[in-house]
Amino acid sequence: MVGAVLFVATHWLLQLGAGLPPPDAVLAAVLLVGLPARALAELRLSVAALELDRIPAYASSIVALLLVGGASWLVGTRDGGAGVGLEPLATGALVTWTVGLTGAGFGVTLAFRTLTLRLGRSDPPLLHLLLPRTGAEKLVFAGLSVSAGVGEELAYRGFLILALAPVAGTVGAALLSTVVFGIIHAYQGTIGIARTGALGGVLAWGFLASGSLWPPILAHTLIDLLAGLVFAERLVVRPPEG
């Protein structure tokens, strides 16, 4: 109920108060309120989620990410839309920005892993269980990584920052999108929210500094692929045994 009220209030505030066109206001309200509210509500279902098969969980997330990314592209690139930042870059610049953002993203991940260990904490059990194990799971997880890189960047960096910039300023829009991006990853726990938010901040900076969404899309995809398929056992902090 509270989420629905906040959604309606945000939508009307953006449309009537800030002057955003109706499609932009609706989609921005979904990204700012709807998806975070859904993510927080799903925390109550964590125990039930532990019993789900990973492949169906990955597949449903892929569909959701593609829908969100597709909606962001359609709304942002229509006549009168704010755009989504898919500006071309020279190959050298694209590679340099992608490698730099990927490295910075891993730096953020390692820093928060160190913080988790020093605090004597561990990552949530659900995060451990969602890691792919079989060949089939890893294949679908790779598709999930690509979908997250494309869908989340189109939504939370490309569309949301450009749509809100005239209202909140470029820095304000980037900060707001970063905070919300962390919240939609609530299943990763409190430290995970901060970690994901910090990673979102790095990608937002890369988007604004490079002038193109392509480096964040590629870096986000690479980070997810490497973190989930190559370094997962080294990055995830498990609770002590016994």
TORMI-35820 format. One record per residue (C-alpha): x, y, z; residue in one letter. Coordinates in nm, 4 decimals. Example, Ala and Ser with C-alpha at 12.3 -4.5 7.8 and 13.67 -1.06 7.14 Angstrom:
REM residues 2
east  north  up  aa
1.2300  -0.4500  0.7800  a .
1.3670  -0.1060  0.7140  s .
//
This chain:
REM residues 242
east  north  up  aa
0.0000  0.0000  0.0000  m .
0.2773  0.2423  0.0972  v .
0.4676  0.1551  -0.2197  g .
0.1615  0.2268  -0.4341  a .
0.1101  0.5656  -0.2699  v .
0.4767  0.6565  -0.3163  l .
0.4620  0.5465  -0.6790  f .
0.1593  0.7629  -0.7574  v .
0.3049  1.0578  -0.5671  a .
0.6387  1.0283  -0.7466  t .
0.4696  0.9988  -1.0841  h .
0.2594  1.3105  -1.0349  w .
0.5486  1.5022  -0.8814  l .
0.7644  1.4298  -1.1846  l .
0.4896  1.4957  -1.4389  q .
0.3074  1.7931  -1.2881  l .
0.5745  1.9403  -1.0632  g .
0.8851  1.8832  -1.2729  a .
0.7234  1.8876  -1.6160  g .
0.8409  1.5462  -1.7359  l .
0.6366  1.4052  -2.0254  p .
0.3898  1.1340  -1.9116  p .
0.5904  0.8361  -2.0500  p .
0.9104  0.9602  -1.8825  d .
0.7311  1.0277  -1.5547  a .
0.5718  0.6825  -1.5442  v .
0.8935  0.4976  -1.6273  l .
1.1003  0.7098  -1.3868  a .
0.8495  0.6333  -1.1092  a .
0.8795  0.2615  -1.1860  v .
1.2592  0.2799  -1.1640  l .
1.2702  0.5077  -0.8586  l .
0.9891  0.3530  -0.6535  v .
0.8320  0.0478  -0.8166  g .
1.1390  -0.1724  -0.8571  l .
1.2995  -0.0780  -0.5220  p .
0.9689  -0.1472  -0.3426  a .
0.9484  -0.4842  -0.5160  r .
1.3083  -0.5650  -0.4194  a .
1.2453  -0.4822  -0.0535  l .
0.9213  -0.6806  -0.0509  a .
1.0987  -0.9837  -0.1926  e .
1.3310  -0.9928  0.1097  l .
1.0414  -1.1547  0.2975  r .
1.0450  -1.4367  0.0437  l .
1.4147  -1.5160  0.0831  s .
1.3514  -1.8446  0.2613  v .
1.1131  -1.9614  -0.0099  a .
1.3544  -1.8442  -0.2783  a .
1.6184  -2.0748  -0.1353  l .
1.4103  -2.3670  -0.2580  e .
1.3853  -2.2454  -0.6180  l .
1.5912  -2.3877  -0.9031  d .
1.8599  -2.1496  -1.0240  r .
1.7875  -2.1746  -1.3965  i .
1.4218  -2.0635  -1.3682  p .
1.5341  -1.7851  -1.1331  a .
1.7941  -1.6696  -1.3875  y .
1.5439  -1.6939  -1.6726  a .
1.2786  -1.4853  -1.4975  s .
1.5388  -1.2209  -1.4163  s .
1.6528  -1.2134  -1.7799  i .
1.2964  -1.1464  -1.8964  v .
1.2488  -0.8712  -1.6358  a .
1.5794  -0.7031  -1.7237  l .
1.5096  -0.7082  -2.0948  l .
1.1632  -0.5625  -2.0387  l .
1.3003  -0.2802  -1.8231  v .
1.5865  -0.2114  -2.0618  g .
1.3589  -0.2274  -2.3651  g .
1.1083  0.0108  -2.2074  a .
1.3888  0.2521  -2.1196  s .
1.5197  0.2468  -2.4758  w .
1.1740  0.2938  -2.6280  l .
1.0779  0.5822  -2.3991  v .
1.4165  0.7492  -2.4079  g .
1.4651  0.7380  -2.7847  t .
1.1127  0.8298  -2.8963  r .
1.0467  1.1749  -3.0420  d .
1.0825  1.4140  -2.7521  g .
1.2642  1.1595  -2.5353  g .
1.5744  1.2445  -2.3333  a .
1.7769  0.9681  -2.4990  g .
1.9706  0.6836  -2.3391  v .
2.3288  0.7824  -2.4175  g .
2.4155  0.5191  -2.6783  l .
2.6700  0.7461  -2.8425  e .
2.9438  0.5803  -3.0535  p .
3.3033  0.5916  -2.9348  l .
3.6263  0.5297  -3.1218  a .
3.7525  0.1757  -3.0693  t .
4.0528  0.2833  -2.8654  g .
3.8450  0.5017  -2.6349  a .
3.5814  0.2308  -2.5979  l .
3.8402  -0.0299  -2.4983  v .
4.0190  0.2074  -2.2611  t .
3.7013  0.3140  -2.0836  w .
3.5692  -0.0430  -2.0644  t .
3.8903  -0.1825  -1.9173  v .
3.9195  0.1082  -1.6747  g .
3.5611  0.0780  -1.5505  l .
3.5899  -0.2994  -1.5208  t .
3.9052  -0.2623  -1.3120  g .
3.7468  0.0070  -1.0959  a .
3.4404  -0.2114  -1.0476  g .
3.6523  -0.4994  -0.9245  f .
3.8361  -0.2583  -0.6975  g .
3.5029  -0.1647  -0.5385  v .
3.4101  -0.5321  -0.5018  t .
3.7398  -0.6193  -0.3354  l .
3.7196  -0.3199  -0.1029  a .
3.3760  -0.4251  0.0199  f .
3.4907  -0.7858  0.0546  r .
3.7684  -0.6642  0.2832  t .
3.5182  -0.4550  0.4787  l .
3.2866  -0.7548  0.5167  t .
3.5701  -0.9673  0.6555  l .
3.6905  -0.6992  0.8951  r .
3.3407  -0.6551  1.0314  l .
3.3144  -1.0305  1.0844  g .
3.0170  -1.0475  0.8514  r .
2.9293  -1.2746  0.5614  s .
2.7226  -1.2434  0.2466  d .
2.3565  -1.3549  0.2696  p .
2.2945  -1.7298  0.2167  p .
2.0716  -1.6492  -0.0810  l .
2.3661  -1.4893  -0.2597  l .
2.5710  -1.8073  -0.2107  h .
2.2896  -2.0251  -0.3367  l .
2.2331  -1.8184  -0.6510  l .
2.5861  -1.8810  -0.7786  l .
2.5855  -2.1134  -1.0840  p .
2.7306  -2.4604  -1.0429  r .
2.6504  -2.6796  -1.3431  t .
2.7406  -2.6147  -1.7040  g .
2.3790  -2.5414  -1.7934  a .
2.3468  -2.2978  -1.5030  e .
2.6648  -2.1176  -1.6049  k .
2.5398  -2.0833  -1.9610  l .
2.2111  -1.9259  -1.8503  v .
2.3965  -1.7119  -1.5956  f .
2.6092  -1.5770  -1.8794  a .
2.2871  -1.4698  -2.0502  g .
2.1761  -1.3097  -1.7241  l .
2.5033  -1.1153  -1.7036  s .
2.4555  -0.9761  -2.0540  v .
2.0924  -0.8908  -1.9785  s .
2.1918  -0.7099  -1.6584  a .
2.4668  -0.5179  -1.8351  g .
2.2310  -0.4022  -2.1067  v .
1.9023  -0.3689  -1.9181  g .
2.0235  -0.2069  -1.5969  e .
2.2540  0.0362  -1.7759  e .
1.9830  0.1452  -2.0195  l .
1.7459  0.2001  -1.7275  a .
1.9525  0.3364  -1.4395  y .
2.2363  0.5119  -1.6193  r .
2.1123  0.5914  -1.9698  g .
1.7446  0.6742  -1.9262  f .
1.7139  0.7781  -1.5621  l .
2.0120  1.0145  -1.5456  i .
1.9233  1.1903  -1.8700  l .
1.5525  1.2124  -1.7825  a .
1.6133  1.3537  -1.4342  l .
1.9068  1.5814  -1.5199  a .
1.6835  1.8786  -1.6158  p .
1.5039  1.8398  -1.2808  v .
1.7787  1.7431  -1.0349  a .
2.0911  1.8442  -1.2241  g .
2.3325  1.5926  -1.3738  t .
2.5112  1.5196  -1.0460  v .
2.1861  1.4963  -0.8516  g .
2.0358  1.2618  -1.1094  a .
2.3469  1.0422  -1.1006  a .
2.3445  1.0279  -0.7203  l .
1.9733  0.9445  -0.7079  l .
2.0090  0.6693  -0.9670  s .
2.3077  0.5304  -0.7744  t .
2.1189  0.5086  -0.4452  v .
1.8175  0.3428  -0.6045  v .
2.0415  0.1035  -0.7975  f .
2.1840  -0.0161  -0.4675  g .
1.8388  -0.0668  -0.3158  i .
1.7138  -0.2860  -0.6014  i .
1.9912  -0.5299  -0.5055  h .
1.8592  -0.5619  -0.1484  a .
1.8833  -0.9421  -0.1678  y .
2.2608  -0.8966  -0.1321  q .
2.2221  -0.7590  0.2210  g .
2.3125  -0.4228  0.3733  t .
2.6766  -0.4308  0.2690  i .
2.5705  -0.5618  -0.0712  g .
2.3410  -0.2622  -0.1187  i .
2.6305  -0.0270  -0.0425  a .
2.8641  -0.2261  -0.2667  r .
2.6226  -0.2270  -0.5584  t .
2.5466  0.1410  -0.5079  g .
2.9179  0.2232  -0.5153  a .
2.9582  0.0168  -0.8305  l .
2.6632  0.2019  -0.9822  g .
2.8356  0.5287  -0.8941  g .
3.1487  0.4197  -1.0793  v .
2.9463  0.3262  -1.3860  l .
2.7485  0.6515  -1.3699  a .
3.0747  0.8473  -1.3609  w .
3.2033  0.6471  -1.6568  g .
2.8868  0.7236  -1.8512  f .
2.9054  1.0963  -1.7865  l .
3.2811  1.1271  -1.8288  a .
3.3025  0.9226  -2.1498  s .
2.9833  1.0658  -2.2976  g .
2.8625  0.7203  -2.3967  s .
2.6690  0.4377  -2.2322  l .
2.8616  0.1701  -2.4196  w .
3.1574  0.1498  -2.1750  p .
2.9293  0.1023  -1.8700  p .
2.7264  -0.1613  -2.0573  i .
3.0367  -0.3594  -2.1503  l .
3.2052  -0.3117  -1.8111  a .
2.8902  -0.4107  -1.6206  h .
2.8576  -0.7243  -1.8321  t .
3.2234  -0.8185  -1.7847  l .
3.2091  -0.7590  -1.4089  i .
2.9051  -0.9851  -1.3725  d .
3.0553  -1.2558  -1.5945  l .
3.3891  -1.2579  -1.4140  l .
3.2394  -1.2255  -1.0654  a .
2.9836  -1.5011  -1.1242  g .
3.1735  -1.7469  -1.3418  l .
3.5436  -1.7011  -1.2644  v .
3.6013  -1.5448  -0.9223  f .
3.2767  -1.6235  -0.7405  a .
3.4241  -1.8573  -0.4797  e .
3.6964  -1.6056  -0.3997  r .
3.4717  -1.3017  -0.3817  l .
3.1688  -1.4274  -0.1881  v .
3.2249  -1.4284  0.1881  v .
3.0704  -1.7366  0.3429  r .
2.9823  -1.7741  0.7112  p .
3.2380  -1.9652  0.9190  p .
3.1777  -2.3380  0.9381  e .
3.0860  -2.5034  1.2589  g .
//
